[in-house]
Amino acid sequence: MTQPPILPRHMTKLGRSETFTFSCHKNVKCFTECCRMLELALTPYDVLRLRRATGLTSRQLLDEYIIIEQDPGEPFPRFYLTMVDDGRASCVFVSEQGCTVYPHRPSACRAYPLGRAVVRCENGTKEEHFVLLKEAHCQGFAEPAAHNAVQYSAEQELVTYNRFNDAITTIVQHDSIRKGRKPSPEDIDLYILALYNIDTFREKVVADRLDTIKRNESEKNCLIQDDEKLLLFGIDWLHQQLFDRS
């Protein structure tokens, strides 16, 4: 059994069926305050959904709204949403009325105040851990609505997001990465291409310019027309490129 990490003071471990009270809406005094002064990490599926919300391509999102940071101590870069330079570091998509991309909001926004981590065990199984982020400034905890971790995740439509986020653990928690392997600059380029720049990746699939097994036209058309299937294919393809080559 993997030991969970030591948690900061504002986090407490939460069992799957353990209840907590929370709600966020316009009548809560701190409404949209959590959309400011934050570092909002983006997963590949978050970027896919933000494309739909904005009508921008993945390349445009990367150029205009996403900051890529590479910590020397981490194998892969992290991706953050750009904040507005308004003195409060506000999210680019927040307004006085709330989130302007709410139906496609990122998984971190959906999950709050829950934190979720998935650890891949040596036997191939996965362990799911939840924590409750109870920050002093948030007034949503005074609301009467009661939830548990599983119920709240379903209410916030996180099942789909978690499916894609969990699929990526096969890469970021691969045995070789855990043992200290550092991806090369070329590996990082492939990581960004397959996971965060899906429109350019699609173009390469169309042109058969990927170093992979050729697909027939029916399979290719299915990938081209379905963003979710293309992202899952990209995860498998990236795994092949990083770890399955002899």
Beta strands, then each sheet from edge to edge (+ up, - down):
strand 1: 11-14
strand 2: 19-21
strand 3: 66-69
strand 4: 78-81
strand 5: 83-84
strand 6: 90-91
strand 7: 94-95
strand 8: 98-99
strand 9: 114-120
strand 10: 126-133
strand 11: 146-148
sheet 1: 1+ 10- 9+
sheet 2: 2+ 11-
sheet 3: 3+ 4-
sheet 4: 5+ 6-
sheet 5: 7+ 8-
end
